[in-house]
């Protein structure tokens, strides 16, 4: 094995070792490199990552947020808390940033002060250094969950109710086009994973993400991931929109997009309108109505000069359901709305809320008390539910007898 190849293999082993806290694996990776200078560089990387191991090993920690040498925060159970971890100076925090970057074949420096990448275990990391980070190097690590959370787990944990979880299982089976809306860290990807578990195993699924986080259990899944521009390796940027256009040529039954945030919203809407029913994506918004407004604005970014009425008409035709998730003031993540898009009147998209979370005060433990309640409005998609043979299940979820269709 060449020195260069051995070095790259060792880099991968090192990053995995750092994230799993496996010191023996880390030092074995260093020892596997024949070049002594490279061994020194890798050993320095191991030493730089050492202070983070207790936090990386702690399964209760979801996010690690380093704001310079004296402020290290973690998120547990939806709440931020400051840790006792400090660093002697910003140089050591910068060394951690360099170690993370080098171990995934990237670079961070004054000339390249931004880094957004996925670590080998699936965790996401963002780094910003001086001069852009005024108070010192800032590192944000969103840890990759080792355990898949199901809709039943969510019902048991109070993120949804049993009846709401059953409704979401039905809509996944019946190939409704779904947008999962919420703020940063509200649990959009976790919910998308949980809903996708109920997709038929006979379907071909193509997933498109900036950082591959979706963990689908189906046997026929093609995972696609974007690529940033890398001038040092003469590699062109590959965007979500590029992958969307390519996915349409791959004969997918469904397309799952980790998040839409730009002109790719138009391609996603077109896919939903042209035979790829059951497609799902996430979007940053605080309310189902805001999600539609953001979607319209992002479609406008495609510079197609479409009239607003035409855009809204196509959105109303493409989207069936919007699921709103929120991280509430008690730190708990909940599904707060399930809203159905029922059509358009003039240039206004009409919607109706099917489920909502009604808060009823605060318990002695500081957690919000409330209930997930069906609004009593019958979904417009019951004919589709009957077509897929899920009518009895939907009736049981709502606790009513469905009208004949």
Secondary structure by P-SEA (a helix, b strand, c coil): ccaaaaaaaaaaaaaaaaaaccaaaaaaaaaacccaaaaaaaaaaaaaacccccccccccccbbbbccccbbbbbcccbbbbcccccccaaaaaaaaaaaaaaacccccccccbbbbbcccbbbbbbbccccccccbbbbbbccccccccaaaaaaaccccaaaaaaaaaaaaaccbbbbbbcccccaaaaaaaaaccccccbbbbbbcccccccccccbbbbbbbbcccccccbbbbcaaaaaaaaaaccccbbbbccccccaaaaaaaaaaccccccccccccccaaaaaaaaaaaaaaacccccaaaaaaaaaacccbbbbbbbccccccccccccccccccccbbbbbbcbbbbbcccccccbbbbbbccccccccaaaaaaaacaaaaaaaaaccccccc
